[in-house]
Amino acid sequence: MTESDIQLLLTALGGVALLVTLIVTRIRLHPLIALLVVSLAVGIAAGMDIGSIAGATVDGAGRTLGVVGIVIALGAMLGKILADSGVTEAIADSILSRSSDNRLPWAMAFAAFIVGIPMFFEVGLVVLLPLIFSVARKLESKGTVKGSPYVLIGVPVIAALASLHGMVPPHPGPLTAIATLKTSVGPTMVYGFIAAIPAIVLAGPIYARFISPRMSVRPDQGLLDQFTSSGAGASGTTRAPIGIGILAVLMPAILMLANTLGETLLLKGSWGAKVTAFLGDPLIAMLAGVLFASITLVYLRGGSTEKLRDSLGASLKPIAGILLIIAGGGAFQQILVKAKVGDAIVHLTQHFSLPPLLLGWLIAMLLSVSTGSATVGIVGAAGLLAPLATADPSLNLPLLALAIGSGSLFFNYANHAGFWLVKESFGMTMGEATKTISVVQSIVALVGLGMVLLMNLFPALPS
């Protein structure tokens, strides 16, 4: 490592410390302002060209809004349609009637597992927020849960979505590692599911039972009202609209899964592959869900189109602040990437002499934590270990891909967009968000590593 590398690492750590100070101390800056101030400060301290710092900040914010923001906005619209039609309340009532209070976290983890197989973390969370809030609000009204029912119900969902996002194809991280290491999707997916199940159990229902009595988290009332208003009432919602509503929720997942099947089964560049890729893009898939719900739950039922338009517009107001804060997180992430903090991390890891599986996990973890991007962690770690993967025929490459994906999940914090989505959606403080999403993903990452090392003791799956 060079002196410059050490300076970059200290700058990145100082930036995170400054961010926390600006938000949680008596200064109490709004997170968006704090993120922008820290982004500029880190860019200057890292020695970036002063003329490029503002541009990198804007690029990071814009890219994050483009990739995540529009999808979140469409998810809020979909949630509002389902809430106004009574579908969300009816589904929540159904879950509550079929599950005891003790089994609810497990039921929510299972629902998130199904929805999250093809969905990005942020997309899956936005889709499931109405259900999380509805179930938790009913638990809150019953008064049978000690602490925060929103944490009790939300943590298993976060754990399931995070586990699948980092461990199981067709998520982009595992697919990137598979492509770089030139291994196979099938064995990696099998290993991923095997590792994801204990990770979800420990980081989800079990950890939720431990942490929820110690927290008093409650989302903003406006956001709760948006996602849990029952419209005509859940009791008056027929089975047909409920089925349509479930299909609307699952439609983005179905389209994304079709894209994965298209990539696997269809010839690259064929007409069919292009169609499934188009329909399976998160933005297109979420838009399709919103249009489907609008047509089937409003237009075809003779609902007021004027009310629908007003309702969709109103659905964006509670999430406007969330979107801008997420954009600020994207700006901070981009500054860290442009300052080449990732290169300093790579130089640091070259001093370690570790087994390849552990080294892959460690590199991905350090890159992800320092840059705020799991993708950077996966790409960097897979690229560094690709020559070793080619040279060592005894190395289990699907497990190496899984180790890298698991490492990229560790300690999702203030430079990750997902951290801010959870924090603002649930109305958490920085400390509360750290105890939930940061700890949950750290548990998932560590369990993933443990499962990788355990499965490496057995003969490799055939490719």
Secondary structure by P-SEA (a helix, b strand, c coil): ccaaaaaaaaaaaaaaaaaaaaccccccccaaaaaaaaaaaaaaaacccccaaaaaaaaaaaaaaaacaaaaaaaaaaaaaaaaaaaaaaaaaaaaaaccccaaaaaaaaaaaaaaccccaaaaaaaaaaaaaaaaaaaaaaccccccaaaaaaaaaaaaaaaaaccccccaaaaaaaaaacccaaaaaaaaaaaaaaaaaaacaaaaaaccccccccccaaaaaaacccccccccccaaaaaaaaaaaaaaaaaaaaaaaaacccccccaaaaaaaaaacaaaaaaaaaaaaaaaacccccccaaaaaaaaaaaaccaaaaaaaaaaaaaaaaaaaaaaaaaaaaaaaccccccaaaaaaaaaaaaaaaaccaaaaaaaaaaaaaaaaaaccccaaaaaaaaaaaaaacccccccaaaaaaaaaacccaaaaaacaaaaaaaaaaaaaaaaaaaaacccccc
